[in-house]
């Protein structure tokens, strides 16, 4: 992925969401033109396509895809309220081009934005999100040790718990941020995100 952007799902953005969708659409069309590719909207399901709004109109003008789509077109991608699975697949489709994510409260992505150095197109966060250096080191230890196999083994899950325990207890990050940061890395799938979350939440109980 050459460049990433996002629109956070926060209170300041709710009243101007259609305007922000249009900003995201304009941004992705510009990125697509620069790369010589087609814009693609990625949904969590095929039935999510349709209705009013700039993103849905973009999908109708060009292409849209979803997790069970057998013919997934590559291009510059708008991920519309993605869950972990859709975010991973949208990122794969945007390889070599651009991805803009319209965040959903169901899948917080501040950690993903920090990991990809995504630009906030809403302007609420004028600087690219940055993690506390100690938290980033701990996250990198957890991701690079166990992320390659999605924390499927008990040894990898225990390593992640130990690596992140201090920064979680110290309030430098929360579990949502840790999982989002993991999803910014190519080897981590939605299964890995689920395993990491389950492991860290079990530690917190």
C-alpha positions in Angstrom: 0.0 0.0 0.0 1.5 3.3 -1.1 -0.5 5.7 1.0 -3.3 5.4 3.6 -5.9 7.8 5.0 -8.9 7.5 7.3 -11.9 9.3 8.6 -12.3 8.6 12.4 -15.8 7.7 13.7 -15.8 10.3 16.5 -18.5 12.8 17.7 -16.9 15.8 15.9 -17.4 14.1 12.6 -21.0 12.8 12.9 -22.8 15.9 11.8 -20.6 16.3 8.7 -20.4 12.7 7.7 -21.7 13.1 4.1 -19.3 16.0 3.6 -16.5 13.8 4.8 -17.5 10.9 2.6 -17.2 13.3 -0.3 -13.7 14.3 0.8 -12.8 10.6 0.9 -14.2 10.0 -2.5 -12.3 13.0 -4.0 -9.1 11.8 -2.4 -9.4 8.3 -3.6 -10.2 9.4 -7.2 -7.1 11.6 -7.2 -5.0 8.7 -5.9 -6.5 6.3 -8.4 -5.7 8.8 -11.3 -2.1 9.2 -10.1 -1.6 5.4 -10.0 -3.5 4.7 -13.2 -6.0 2.4 -11.5 -9.7 2.2 -10.8 -11.4 3.2 -7.5 -13.0 0.3 -5.6 -15.3 0.4 -2.6 -15.0 -2.5 -0.2 -18.0 -3.4 1.9 -18.5 -6.0 4.7 -21.2 -7.7 2.5 -22.6 -7.3 -0.9 -26.0 -6.1 0.5 -24.3 -3.1 2.0 -24.0 -1.5 -1.4 -26.7 0.9 -2.4 -28.6 3.8 -1.1 -27.6 7.5 -0.9 -24.2 8.9 -0.1 -21.0 9.8 -2.0 -19.3 6.4 -1.3 -22.2 4.4 -2.6 -22.4 6.6 -5.7 -18.6 6.0 -6.2 -19.2 2.2 -6.0 -21.9 2.5 -8.6 -19.7 4.5 -11.0 -16.7 2.2 -10.7 -16.5 -1.1 -8.8 -17.3 -2.5 -5.4 -16.2 -5.7 -3.7 -16.8 -7.6 -0.5 -15.3 -10.6 1.4 -17.1 -13.4 -0.6 -16.6 -11.7 -4.0 -14.9 -14.2 -6.3 -13.6 -11.5 -8.7 -11.8 -9.0 -6.5 -10.6 -6.0 -8.5 -7.4 -4.3 -7.4 -7.2 -0.5 -7.3 -7.4 2.5 -5.0 -9.8 1.3 -2.3 -12.4 2.9 0.0 -13.0 0.6 2.9 -16.5 1.4 4.1 -17.0 0.8 7.9 -14.7 -2.3 7.7 -14.5 -5.1 10.2 -11.1 -6.8 10.7 -11.7 -9.3 7.8 -12.8 -6.5 5.4 -9.9 -4.3 6.4 -7.4 -7.1 5.7 -8.9 -7.8 2.3 -9.3 -4.2 1.3 -5.6 -3.6 2.2 -4.7 -6.5 -0.1 -6.7 -5.0 -3.0 -5.0 -1.6 -2.5 -1.5 -3.1 -2.7 0.7 -0.6 -4.5 -1.9 2.1 -4.5 -4.1 3.9 -1.9 -6.5 3.0 0.8 -8.9 5.2 2.7 -10.9 3.8 5.6 -14.2 5.2 6.9 -14.0 3.9 10.5 -16.9 2.2 12.3 -17.3 2.4 16.1 -17.5 -1.4 16.0 -13.9 -1.7 14.8 -11.8 1.1 16.3 -8.8 1.8 14.1 -6.6 4.5 15.8 -3.9 1.8 16.2 -4.2 0.9 12.5 -3.9 4.6 11.6 -0.7 4.8 13.7 0.7 1.7 12.2 0.1 2.8 8.6 0.7 6.5 9.2 -2.7 7.2 7.8 -3.7 10.9 7.2 -6.9 12.0 8.9 -9.0 13.5 6.0 -11.5 15.0 8.5 -8.8 17.3 10.0 -9.7 16.5 13.5 -6.2 15.0 14.0 -3.9 17.2 11.9 -0.9 15.1 12.7 -0.4 11.5 11.7 -1.3 9.4 14.8 1.8 8.6 16.9 2.1 6.0 19.7 4.1 6.4 22.8 7.6 5.1 22.0 7.5 2.5 24.8 4.1 1.3 23.6 5.3 1.0 20.0 8.3 -1.1 21.0 6.1 -3.4 23.0 3.6 -3.7 20.1 6.4 -4.4 17.7 7.7 -7.2 19.9 4.3 -8.8 20.1 3.6 -8.5 16.3 6.9 -9.6 15.0 7.1 -12.6 17.4 3.6 -14.0 17.0 1.9 -12.1 14.3 3.3 -14.2 11.5 1.2 -17.1 12.6 -1.7 -15.0 13.9 -1.1 -16.0 17.6 -2.5 -19.5 17.0 -0.1 -21.1 19.5 -0.3 -20.7 23.2 3.4 -19.7 23.3 2.8 -16.8 21.0 -0.3 -15.6 22.9 1.6 -15.7 26.2 4.5 -13.8 24.6 2.0 -11.1 23.5 0.4 -10.8 26.9 3.8 -10.4 28.5 5.1 -8.0 25.9 2.1 -5.7 26.3 1.2 -6.1 29.9 3.1 -3.1 31.2 1.9 -0.6 28.6 -1.7 -1.8 28.9 -1.6 -1.5 32.7 0.1 1.9 32.4 -2.7 3.2 30.1 -0.3 3.9 27.2 -2.5 1.9 24.9 -5.7 0.0 25.2 -6.7 -3.4 23.7 -8.4 -1.7 20.7 -5.3 0.2 19.8 -3.1 -2.9 20.1 -5.4 -4.9 17.8 -5.7 -2.1 15.3 -1.9 -1.7 15.2 -1.6 -5.5 14.5 -4.0 -5.2 11.6 -1.6 -2.6 10.0 0.8 -5.5 9.4 0.5 -7.6 6.3 0.9 -11.0 8.0 -2.0 -10.4 10.5 -5.5 -11.6 9.5 -8.8 -11.2 11.1 -8.1 -14.5 12.9 -4.9 -13.0 14.3 -6.8 -9.9 15.4 -9.4 -12.1 17.2 -6.7 -14.3 18.9 -4.8 -11.2 20.0 -7.9 -9.5 21.4 -9.0 -12.7 23.2 -5.6 -13.2 24.7 -5.2 -9.6 25.9 -8.8 -9.3 27.3 -8.3 -12.5 29.2 -5.2 -11.0 30.7 -7.1 -8.0 31.8 -9.9 -9.9 33.6 
